[in-house]
Amino acid sequence: MYRYDEFDRSFVNARVAQFSDQVERRLAGEITEDQFKPLRLMNGVYLQLHAYMLRIAVPYGTLNGRQMRKLAHVARTYDKGYGHFTTRQNIQFNWPALSDIPAILEELASVEMHAIQTSGNCIRNVTADHFAGAAADEVADPRPYAEILRQWSSVHPEFSYLPRKFKIAVTGAGRDRAAIQVHDIGLHLKKDADGRLGFAVYVGGGQGRTPMIAKKIRDFLPEEDLLSYTTAIVRVYNLHGRRDNKFKARIKILVHETGTEELTKQIEAEFAALRDGELKLPDKDIRAIETYFAPPPLTPRPEGDDAVRLARLDSKDFADWLGQNVTTHKHADYAAVTISLKAIGEAPGDATDQQMEAVAALAEQYGFDEIRVSHEQNLVLPHVARADLKAVYDRLVETGLATANSNLISDIIACPGLDYCALANARSIPVAQEISRRFASLERQREIGELKLKISGCINACGHHHVGHIGILGVEKKGSELYQITLGGSGDETSSIGEIVGRGFAPDAITDAVETVVETYLGLRNDPSERFIDAYRRVGPAPFKEALYGREARAA
C-alpha cells in the first residue's frame, strides 16, 4: 500500500499545526462559528445535532493494522469507544470534543492519516473496489490510479472551491463493486483490443434530491491521459456549474441542462488543449506508483482445500459464513474475507475499539497487514490463505464480527440519520435495527437470496437508498416521521434508480411493509436462483403496489 513521502508528511503536519491554531482561536472566542465553519470543513469537522463530528479519510478504502489500531485508540481515548465506517470508505467519530481534535489529527498524522477534503466543495476521497488487487474478475488493480488522483486533487488550487462537492470512483473489474455510475466521475479500468490499459469514463451520476445515472462520455481513455481528461471535466464543471442554487450545483445537473453531447464537446475541447502538456502521465511514473500496490507474497498453500472441507463438515456456522462472506481470490489458495459490521440489531457500519483492535490483529497475522473499508460499510481482509479461514472465523466469533450476512437483507447500508445528523428528517438506525431483527434467521435470509436494502434519513441520500433493491427514505410530514419505499435500484454495472411505489409508512409500519415486499417477491420469482432485482425488472412495480396498498393501488 502507498507510503507517505517527505512531501506528504510535511504537508499533513503543516495542516495539523494550522488547524490547531484555528481551533485555539475559536475556543478563545477570537473567531465566530460562522468564521470557523469553512476552516473546520476543510479539515473534516462537522457540527452535528449534539456534537462535532470528525470524518477521517481512508483513501480508496485501504488501511494497515497500525492505522486501524490508531483508529481504535482514537475511539477509546477521544470518543465513546466506537467509530462509524461510511459509504465513502471513510470513518467518522461522532463525539470528539473540539478541543481534542488537534491532538487526534496529530496522532493520525503519525500513522499517515488525515481528515483533509473529507468535507467541503472540493474533490472528496477517491473510492475504489474493496476487492482491488485480489478479485478474480479484475483486469487490473485500480488503486494506483486512485492514488494518482488523490495526489493530483489534494488542495488543488483550481478546484478547492467547486460549485459543490465532487466524488470520483474507480473500478478495475467487470463487476462494478464501486458504484461508479452514481458518481460525478466514474472510471472503469479496462483493456482495448491491443491490450493497452485505459478507462471507460462516466460523468454526471449522483443521488440526493435529483438522482441520476452517469452518462458514458468516453469508451476508452488511455491511462496516460487520466489527469488531463479529469482536469478537463472538472474545469468545465467549475466554469459552468451552478452556484446560485446548491440543490442544482452538482455536475449531474450541468450534464442534464447542457446535454451529454454538448458537454462532451466542451470537455473534449478542453482536453485537446491539455493532453500533450504537463499533466500527461509518463509510463515510468504510473509504474512507480504501481509498485506501492504490488501483491503480497502469496506463497502456495495447497492444504487449504482439505482444511476448509474438514472445517465445513465440523461446523455448520462456519460453512454458512464461508458461503456468504468469503469471496474467490485470483490466487486459488487464497480468499477475500468480508467482515460484516451488520450484526443483528446493531447500528450498521459501527465498530468498537475492541473490534478494530481485533481486525488489526487478524490483518497482521493472517492478511499481510492489509484491511479494506467497503462502500457497503463493512471491512475486508483481501488476502487470506484458505488454510487459515477457520482460524480467522473463530477469532471473528470471539469479537462479534462473524455475522454471515454479506449481500443479504440484513447487510443494510444506513446513514446516521436523525440520531446524529442535523440535516436528517427521520431516524435511520432504529429502522435498520428493527428490520435486521425481523429477518434475523440466516436460513430465511439465504432463502431470500441477494437483496440490497439501503436506508437514508433525508433526501441527501447518504444511505444510498436510490440504488437499493429496496430503498427506504425517511421524510418528515406534519411533524411526524414517514418512510417511503423505492424498489428496483441498483449500484452495480447495471445501475438503476429505484421507483417510489406509493405513500410513506409510519415508523411502526415500515418493517411490516418491507416484509410484504419480500413475501411478494418470494411468491412471484421463477425459481430460487432469480434475484430480487431481476424479478422486479421482469414484473415491474404493480404486484408490489398491490400487495402494499391493495384497493388503493388498483384505483390508481
C-alpha positions as CSV (number, residue, x, y, z in Angstrom):
1,M,0.0,0.0,0.0
2,Y,1.1,3.6,-0.5
3,R,3.5,5.1,1.9
4,Y,3.9,8.8,2.6
5,D,6.9,10.6,1.1
6,E,8.5,13.7,2.6
7,F,6.0,16.0,0.8
8,D,3.0,14.1,2.2
9,R,4.5,14.2,5.8
10,S,5.3,17.9,5.7
11,F,2.0,18.8,4.1
12,V,-0.1,16.9,6.6
13,N,1.9,18.1,9.6
14,A,1.7,21.7,8.5
15,R,-2.1,21.4,8.1
16,V,-2.3,19.9,11.7
17,A,-0.4,22.9,13.0
18,Q,-2.5,25.4,11.1
19,F,-5.8,23.9,12.2
20,S,-4.6,23.6,15.8
21,D,-4.2,27.4,15.8
22,Q,-7.6,27.9,14.3
23,V,-9.2,25.7,16.9
24,E,-7.4,27.6,19.7
25,R,-8.7,30.9,18.3
26,R,-12.3,29.5,18.1
27,L,-12.2,28.3,21.7
28,A,-10.8,31.6,22.8
29,G,-13.7,33.4,21.1
30,E,-11.4,35.2,18.7
31,I,-13.4,33.9,15.7
32,T,-17.1,33.2,15.4
33,E,-18.7,29.8,14.5
34,D,-19.6,31.3,11.1
35,Q,-15.9,32.3,10.5
36,F,-14.7,28.9,11.8
37,K,-17.1,26.9,9.7
38,P,-15.1,27.0,6.4
39,L,-11.9,26.3,8.3
40,R,-13.2,23.2,10.1
41,L,-14.9,21.8,7.0
42,M,-11.5,21.9,5.2
43,N,-10.3,19.6,8.0
44,G,-13.2,17.2,8.1
45,V,-15.0,18.6,11.1
46,Y,-18.8,18.9,11.0
47,L,-21.2,20.3,13.6
48,Q,-24.0,17.8,14.0
49,L,-27.1,17.7,16.2
50,H,-25.3,17.1,19.5
51,A,-21.6,17.5,19.0
52,Y,-18.8,18.0,16.5
53,M,-18.1,15.1,14.2
54,L,-14.7,14.2,12.7
55,R,-14.5,12.4,9.3
56,I,-11.2,10.7,8.6
57,A,-10.0,9.9,5.1
58,V,-9.2,6.3,4.1
59,P,-8.0,6.7,0.5
60,Y,-9.6,4.1,-1.7
61,G,-10.5,2.2,1.4
62,T,-7.1,0.8,2.2
63,L,-5.7,0.5,5.8
64,N,-2.9,-1.4,7.6
65,G,-3.0,-2.8,11.1
66,R,-1.1,0.1,12.6
67,Q,-3.6,2.6,11.2
68,M,-6.6,0.5,12.4
69,R,-5.1,0.3,15.9
70,K,-4.7,4.1,15.9
71,L,-8.4,4.4,15.0
72,A,-9.2,2.1,17.9
73,H,-7.1,4.3,20.1
74,V,-8.9,7.5,19.0
75,A,-12.3,5.8,19.6
76,R,-11.2,4.7,23.1
77,T,-9.4,7.9,24.1
78,Y,-11.3,10.7,22.5
79,D,-14.8,9.3,21.6
80,K,-17.3,6.9,23.1
81,G,-15.4,3.7,22.2
82,Y,-16.6,3.2,18.6
83,G,-16.4,4.6,15.1
84,H,-18.7,4.6,12.1
85,F,-17.5,3.4,8.7
86,T,-19.1,5.3,5.8
87,T,-20.1,4.7,2.2
88,R,-17.1,6.8,1.0
89,Q,-14.8,4.2,2.7
90,N,-14.0,6.7,5.4
91,I,-14.6,6.6,9.2
92,Q,-16.5,9.1,11.4
93,F,-16.2,9.8,15.1
94,N,-19.4,11.3,16.4
95,W,-18.4,12.6,19.8
96,P,-15.0,14.3,19.9
97,A,-14.5,17.5,21.9
98,L,-13.4,20.3,19.6
99,S,-10.5,20.9,22.0
100,D,-9.3,17.4,21.4
101,I,-9.4,17.4,17.6
102,P,-6.0,18.9,17.0
103,A,-4.5,16.1,19.2
104,I,-6.5,13.5,17.2
105,L,-5.2,14.9,13.9
106,E,-1.6,14.9,15.3
107,E,-2.0,11.2,16.3
108,L,-3.4,10.3,12.9
109,A,-0.6,12.1,11.1
110,S,1.8,9.8,13.0
111,V,0.3,6.8,11.1
112,E,0.0,8.6,7.7
113,M,-3.7,9.5,8.0
114,H,-5.6,12.8,7.9
115,A,-9.1,14.3,7.5
116,I,-8.4,16.7,4.6
117,Q,-11.0,17.0,1.9
118,T,-13.5,14.7,3.6
119,S,-15.9,17.7,3.5
120,G,-16.4,21.0,1.7
121,N,-16.9,21.8,-2.0
122,C,-13.8,20.0,-3.2
123,I,-12.8,16.7,-4.7
124,R,-13.6,14.2,-1.9
125,N,-11.9,10.9,-1.0
126,V,-11.5,8.8,-4.2
127,T,-13.1,5.4,-3.7
128,A,-12.4,2.0,-5.3
129,D,-13.4,-1.6,-5.4
130,H,-12.9,-3.1,-2.0
131,F,-11.5,-6.3,-3.5
132,A,-9.0,-4.4,-5.7
133,G,-5.8,-6.4,-6.2
134,A,-7.5,-9.6,-5.1
135,A,-10.6,-10.0,-7.2
136,A,-10.6,-13.0,-9.6
137,D,-12.5,-10.9,-12.2
138,E,-10.1,-8.0,-12.2
139,V,-8.5,-6.6,-15.3
140,A,-6.0,-4.5,-13.3
141,D,-5.8,-3.0,-9.8
142,P,-7.5,0.4,-9.8
143,R,-5.8,1.7,-6.7
144,P,-2.6,3.1,-8.3
145,Y,-4.9,5.3,-10.4
146,A,-6.9,6.3,-7.4
147,E,-3.6,7.3,-5.6
148,I,-2.6,9.3,-8.7
149,L,-6.0,11.1,-8.5
150,R,-5.5,11.6,-4.7
151,Q,-2.1,13.3,-5.2
152,W,-3.4,15.4,-8.1
153,S,-6.6,16.6,-6.3
154,S,-5.2,17.3,-2.8
155,V,-5.7,21.0,-2.1
156,H,-5.7,21.6,-5.9
157,P,-5.7,25.4,-6.1
158,E,-8.1,25.5,-9.0
159,F,-10.6,23.0,-7.5
160,S,-10.7,23.9,-3.8
161,Y,-13.9,25.8,-4.1
162,L,-16.1,24.0,-6.6
163,P,-19.8,24.7,-7.0
164,R,-20.4,21.6,-4.9
165,K,-18.7,18.6,-3.5
166,F,-17.2,16.3,-6.2
167,K,-16.8,12.5,-6.0
168,I,-14.8,10.1,-8.1
169,A,-14.8,6.2,-8.0
170,V,-12.6,3.7,-9.9
171,T,-13.1,0.0,-10.6
172,G,-11.0,-2.5,-12.4
173,A,-13.3,-5.4,-12.8
174,G,-16.3,-6.4,-14.9
175,R,-18.5,-6.5,-11.8
176,D,-18.8,-2.9,-10.5
177,R,-18.3,-3.0,-6.8
178,A,-17.6,0.7,-6.5
179,A,-20.9,2.1,-7.8
180,I,-19.1,4.2,-10.4
181,Q,-22.3,5.1,-12.3
182,V,-23.6,7.1,-9.3
183,H,-20.5,9.3,-9.0
184,D,-19.6,12.7,-10.5
185,I,-16.9,10.8,-12.4
186,G,-16.8,7.1,-12.7
187,L,-13.8,5.3,-14.1
188,H,-13.9,1.7,-15.4
189,L,-10.4,0.4,-15.9
190,K,-10.2,-1.9,-19.0
191,K,-8.0,-3.0,-21.9
192,D,-8.5,-2.2,-25.5
193,A,-8.1,-4.7,-28.4
194,D,-4.4,-4.2,-28.3
195,G,-4.1,-4.9,-24.6
196,R,-3.5,-1.3,-23.6
197,L,-4.9,-0.1,-20.2
198,G,-7.4,2.7,-20.1
199,F,-10.7,3.8,-18.8
200,A,-14.4,4.0,-19.8
201,V,-15.4,7.4,-18.4
202,Y,-18.8,8.1,-16.9
203,V,-19.9,11.6,-15.9
204,G,-22.8,13.1,-14.0
205,G,-24.1,10.4,-11.7
206,G,-25.3,11.1,-8.3
207,Q,-28.1,10.6,-5.7
208,G,-29.6,13.2,-3.4
209,R,-32.8,15.0,-4.3
210,T,-32.2,14.6,-8.1
211,P,-30.8,11.0,-8.6
212,M,-29.2,10.3,-11.9
213,I,-27.2,7.6,-13.6
214,A,-23.9,8.8,-15.1
215,K,-23.5,9.1,-18.9
216,K,-20.6,7.3,-20.6
217,I,-18.7,10.0,-22.5
218,R,-15.6,8.0,-23.4
219,D,-15.5,4.3,-24.1
220,F,-11.7,4.2,-23.9
221,L,-9.3,6.8,-22.4
222,P,-5.6,5.8,-22.5
223,E,-4.2,5.6,-19.0
224,E,-1.6,8.4,-19.7
225,D,-4.4,10.8,-20.3
226,L,-6.2,10.2,-16.9
227,L,-5.2,13.5,-15.3
228,S,-5.6,15.6,-18.4
229,Y,-9.1,14.3,-19.1
230,T,-10.2,14.5,-15.4
231,T,-8.9,18.1,-15.3
232,A,-10.9,18.9,-18.4
233,I,-14.1,17.5,-16.8
234,V,-13.7,19.3,-13.5
235,R,-12.6,22.6,-15.3
236,V,-15.7,22.6,-17.4
237,Y,-17.8,21.9,-14.3
238,N,-16.1,24.6,-12.3
239,L,-16.7,27.1,-15.0
240,H,-20.3,26.3,-15.8
241,G,-21.7,24.6,-12.7
242,R,-24.5,26.5,-11.0
243,R,-23.5,28.5,-7.9
244,D,-26.9,30.2,-7.4
245,N,-28.6,27.1,-6.0
246,K,-26.8,24.4,-4.0
247,F,-29.5,21.9,-4.8
248,K,-28.7,22.3,-8.5
249,A,-25.0,22.7,-8.2
250,R,-23.8,19.1,-8.9
251,I,-22.3,18.2,-12.2
252,K,-25.2,15.8,-12.9
253,I,-27.4,19.0,-13.2
254,L,-24.9,20.5,-15.7
255,V,-25.0,17.3,-17.7
256,H,-28.8,17.3,-17.7
257,E,-29.2,21.0,-18.5
258,T,-26.4,21.2,-21.1
259,G,-26.9,17.9,-22.7
260,T,-24.5,15.0,-22.8
261,E,-23.4,15.7,-26.4
262,E,-22.7,19.4,-25.9
263,L,-21.0,18.9,-22.6
264,T,-18.8,16.1,-24.0
265,K,-17.8,18.5,-26.8
266,Q,-16.7,21.1,-24.3
267,I,-14.8,18.6,-22.3
268,E,-13.1,17.2,-25.4
269,A,-12.1,20.8,-26.5
270,E,-10.6,21.4,-23.0
271,F,-8.8,18.1,-23.1
272,A,-7.3,18.8,-26.6
273,A,-5.6,21.8,-25.1
274,L,-4.3,19.8,-22.1
275,R,-3.5,16.3,-23.5
276,D,0.1,16.9,-24.6
277,G,1.0,19.1,-21.6
278,E,2.5,18.6,-18.2
279,L,-0.5,16.5,-17.0
280,K,0.3,13.7,-19.4
281,L,1.3,10.7,-17.2
282,P,4.7,9.2,-18.0
283,D,4.6,5.5,-18.1
284,K,7.5,5.3,-15.6
285,D,5.5,7.4,-13.1
286,I,2.5,5.1,-13.4
287,R,4.6,2.0,-13.0
288,A,6.4,3.6,-10.0
289,I,3.0,4.2,-8.2
290,E,2.0,0.6,-9.1
291,T,5.0,-0.7,-7.1
292,Y,3.3,0.5,-3.9
293,F,0.4,-1.8,-4.7
294,A,2.3,-4.9,-5.6
295,P,0.5,-8.0,-4.4
296,P,1.8,-9.6,-1.2
297,P,3.9,-12.7,-1.4
298,L,1.1,-15.3,-1.8
299,T,3.0,-18.5,-1.4
300,P,1.2,-21.7,-2.4
301,R,-0.9,-23.2,0.4
302,P,-2.5,-26.2,-1.2
303,E,-3.5,-27.7,2.2
304,G,-6.3,-25.1,2.2
305,D,-8.9,-27.2,0.3
306,D,-8.7,-30.1,2.8
307,A,-8.7,-27.7,5.8
308,V,-11.8,-25.9,4.5
309,R,-13.6,-29.2,3.7
310,L,-13.0,-30.7,7.1
311,A,-14.0,-27.4,8.9
312,R,-17.2,-27.2,6.9
313,L,-18.1,-30.7,8.0
314,D,-17.3,-29.9,11.6
315,S,-19.2,-26.6,11.8
316,K,-22.4,-25.6,10.1
317,D,-22.0,-22.0,11.3
318,F,-18.5,-21.9,9.7
319,A,-19.9,-23.4,6.5
320,D,-22.6,-20.7,6.4
321,W,-20.1,-17.9,6.9
322,L,-17.8,-19.4,4.3
323,G,-20.6,-19.5,1.7
324,Q,-21.7,-15.9,2.4
325,N,-18.7,-13.8,3.4
326,V,-15.8,-15.4,1.6
327,T,-15.0,-14.4,-2.0
328,T,-12.9,-16.1,-4.7
329,H,-9.4,-14.7,-5.0
330,K,-7.3,-14.5,-8.1
331,H,-4.9,-17.0,-6.4
332,A,-6.5,-20.4,-5.9
333,D,-5.1,-20.9,-2.4
334,Y,-6.4,-17.6,-1.1
335,A,-9.7,-15.8,-0.5
336,A,-11.0,-12.4,0.3
337,V,-13.0,-12.2,3.6
338,T,-15.8,-9.7,4.3
339,I,-16.1,-8.8,7.9
340,S,-19.7,-7.8,8.5
341,L,-20.4,-4.7,10.5
342,K,-24.1,-5.6,10.5
343,A,-24.6,-7.8,13.4
344,I,-28.3,-8.4,14.0
345,G,-29.9,-5.5,15.9
346,E,-26.7,-3.3,15.8
347,A,-26.1,0.0,14.1
348,P,-24.8,-0.6,10.5
349,G,-21.2,0.4,9.9
350,D,-20.3,0.8,13.6
351,A,-17.2,-0.9,15.1
352,T,-16.0,-0.8,18.7
353,D,-12.4,-0.1,19.7
354,Q,-12.0,-3.7,20.7
355,Q,-13.3,-4.9,17.3
356,M,-10.9,-2.6,15.5
357,E,-8.1,-4.0,17.5
358,A,-9.2,-7.5,16.7
359,V,-9.4,-6.8,12.9
360,A,-5.9,-5.2,13.1
361,A,-4.5,-8.3,14.7
362,L,-6.2,-10.6,12.1
363,A,-4.7,-8.5,9.3
364,E,-1.3,-8.6,10.8
365,Q,-1.3,-12.3,11.5
366,Y,-3.3,-13.7,8.5
367,G,-3.9,-10.9,6.0
368,F,-0.5,-9.5,5.0
369,D,-1.3,-6.4,7.1
370,E,-4.0,-5.1,4.8
371,I,-7.6,-4.1,5.5
372,R,-10.2,-2.6,3.3
373,V,-13.3,-0.5,4.0
374,S,-16.1,-1.2,1.6
375,H,-18.6,1.4,0.4
376,E,-21.2,-1.0,1.8
377,Q,-19.9,-0.2,5.4
378,N,-18.1,-3.5,6.0
379,L,-14.4,-4.4,6.4
380,V,-12.5,-6.7,4.2
381,L,-9.3,-8.8,4.6
382,P,-8.4,-9.1,0.9
383,H,-5.7,-11.8,1.1
384,V,-6.3,-14.7,3.5
385,A,-5.0,-18.2,2.9
386,R,-7.8,-20.7,2.6
387,A,-5.9,-22.8,5.1
388,D,-6.4,-20.0,7.7
389,L,-10.1,-19.3,7.1
390,K,-11.3,-21.3,10.1
391,A,-8.8,-19.6,12.5
392,V,-9.9,-16.2,11.2
393,Y,-13.6,-17.2,11.6
394,D,-13.0,-18.4,15.2
395,R,-11.4,-15.1,16.1
396,L,-14.3,-13.1,14.5
397,V,-16.8,-15.1,16.5
398,E,-15.0,-14.1,19.7
399,T,-15.4,-10.4,18.8
400,G,-19.0,-10.4,17.5
401,L,-17.8,-10.0,13.9
402,A,-18.8,-13.3,12.3
403,T,-22.3,-12.4,11.1
404,A,-22.7,-14.4,7.9
405,N,-24.9,-11.9,6.0
406,S,-22.9,-10.3,3.3
407,N,-25.2,-9.2,0.4
408,L,-28.3,-10.5,2.3
409,I,-31.2,-8.4,3.5
410,S,-29.7,-7.7,7.0
411,D,-26.5,-6.4,5.4
412,I,-28.1,-2.9,5.4
413,I,-26.5,0.3,4.4
414,A,-27.8,3.2,6.6
415,C,-26.8,6.8,7.2
416,P,-26.6,8.0,10.9
417,G,-30.0,9.7,10.4
418,L,-31.7,11.9,13.0
419,D,-29.9,10.3,15.9
420,Y,-26.9,12.4,14.9
421,C,-27.3,14.4,11.7
422,A,-28.6,18.0,11.7
423,L,-29.8,17.6,8.1
424,A,-31.9,14.4,8.7
425,N,-35.7,14.3,8.7
426,A,-36.0,10.9,10.2
427,R,-34.2,8.1,12.0
428,S,-32.3,5.5,10.0
429,I,-30.5,3.4,12.6
430,P,-33.6,2.2,14.6
431,V,-35.3,1.2,11.3
432,A,-32.2,-0.8,10.2
433,Q,-32.0,-2.5,13.6
434,E,-35.7,-3.4,13.6
435,I,-35.6,-4.8,10.0
436,S,-32.4,-6.9,10.8
437,R,-34.2,-8.3,13.9
438,R,-37.2,-9.2,11.8
439,F,-35.1,-11.1,9.3
440,A,-32.6,-12.4,11.9
441,S,-32.9,-16.1,10.7
442,L,-30.0,-16.8,8.4
443,E,-32.0,-19.7,6.9
444,R,-34.7,-17.2,5.9
445,Q,-32.2,-14.6,4.6
446,R,-30.5,-17.2,2.4
447,E,-33.9,-18.3,1.1
448,I,-34.5,-14.7,0.1
449,G,-31.1,-14.5,-1.5
450,E,-29.1,-11.4,-2.6
451,L,-31.0,-8.3,-1.6
452,K,-29.6,-4.8,-1.2
453,L,-31.6,-2.8,1.4
454,K,-30.5,0.8,1.9
455,I,-31.8,3.5,4.2
456,S,-31.5,7.3,4.2
457,G,-32.8,9.7,6.8
458,C,-33.2,12.5,4.4
459,I,-33.2,13.3,0.7
460,N,-29.4,13.8,0.6
461,A,-29.3,10.0,0.3
462,C,-26.1,9.3,2.3
463,G,-27.6,5.8,2.8
464,H,-27.8,5.3,-1.0
465,H,-31.5,4.4,-0.9
466,H,-31.9,5.4,-4.5
467,V,-29.8,2.4,-5.6
468,G,-31.1,-0.2,-3.1
469,H,-33.0,-3.1,-4.5
470,I,-35.3,-2.0,-1.6
471,G,-34.7,1.6,-0.7
472,I,-36.1,3.4,2.3
473,L,-36.2,7.2,2.6
474,G,-37.2,8.9,5.8
475,V,-39.2,12.1,5.4
476,E,-41.0,14.5,7.7
477,K,-44.7,15.2,7.3
478,K,-46.6,17.4,9.7
479,G,-44.1,16.9,12.5
480,S,-44.0,13.1,12.1
481,E,-41.6,10.7,10.6
482,L,-42.7,8.7,7.5
483,Y,-40.7,6.2,5.4
484,Q,-41.1,6.0,1.6
485,I,-40.2,2.7,-0.2
486,T,-38.4,2.7,-3.5
487,L,-37.9,-0.6,-5.5
488,G,-35.6,-1.6,-8.3
489,G,-32.5,0.5,-7.6
490,S,-29.0,-0.9,-8.2
491,G,-25.5,0.4,-7.9
492,D,-23.6,-2.2,-9.9
493,E,-22.7,-2.3,-13.6
494,T,-26.5,-2.4,-14.4
495,S,-27.2,0.7,-12.3
496,S,-30.7,2.0,-12.0
497,I,-32.6,4.4,-9.8
498,G,-35.4,2.9,-7.7
499,E,-39.0,3.9,-8.2
500,I,-41.2,5.3,-5.4
501,V,-44.1,2.8,-5.0
502,G,-46.5,4.9,-3.1
503,R,-47.2,6.8,0.1
504,G,-44.9,6.5,3.1
505,F,-45.3,4.3,6.2
506,A,-45.2,5.2,9.8
507,P,-42.2,4.1,11.9
508,D,-44.1,1.2,13.4
509,A,-45.3,0.0,10.0
510,I,-42.2,0.2,7.8
511,T,-40.8,-3.2,8.8
512,D,-44.1,-4.9,8.0
513,A,-44.1,-3.1,4.7
514,V,-40.6,-4.5,3.9
515,E,-41.7,-7.9,4.8
516,T,-44.7,-7.6,2.5
517,V,-42.4,-6.6,-0.4
518,V,-40.1,-9.6,0.4
519,E,-43.0,-12.1,0.6
520,T,-44.4,-10.8,-2.7
521,Y,-41.1,-11.3,-4.4
522,L,-40.8,-14.9,-3.0
523,G,-44.3,-15.6,-4.4
524,L,-43.6,-14.4,-7.9
525,R,-39.9,-15.3,-8.6
526,N,-39.4,-18.0,-11.2
527,D,-37.2,-20.1,-9.0
528,P,-34.8,-19.6,-6.0
529,S,-32.0,-18.5,-8.4
530,E,-33.9,-15.4,-9.6
531,R,-32.6,-12.5,-7.5
532,F,-35.0,-9.8,-6.2
533,I,-33.6,-7.2,-8.6
534,D,-34.1,-9.5,-11.6
535,A,-37.6,-10.4,-10.6
536,Y,-38.5,-6.8,-10.1
537,R,-37.2,-5.8,-13.5
538,R,-39.2,-8.7,-15.0
539,V,-42.6,-7.9,-13.4
540,G,-42.3,-4.2,-12.6
541,P,-43.9,-2.4,-9.6
542,A,-47.5,-3.4,-10.0
543,P,-47.6,-6.6,-7.9
544,F,-45.7,-4.9,-5.1
545,K,-48.0,-1.9,-5.1
546,E,-51.0,-4.2,-5.0
547,A,-49.5,-6.1,-2.0
548,L,-48.7,-2.9,-0.1
549,Y,-51.7,-0.7,-0.9
550,G,-54.4,-3.1,-2.2
551,R,-57.6,-1.4,-3.4
552,E,-55.8,2.0,-3.3
553,A,-53.2,0.7,-5.8
554,R,-55.9,-0.7,-8.1
555,A,-57.7,2.6,-8.1
556,A,-54.5,4.5,-9.1
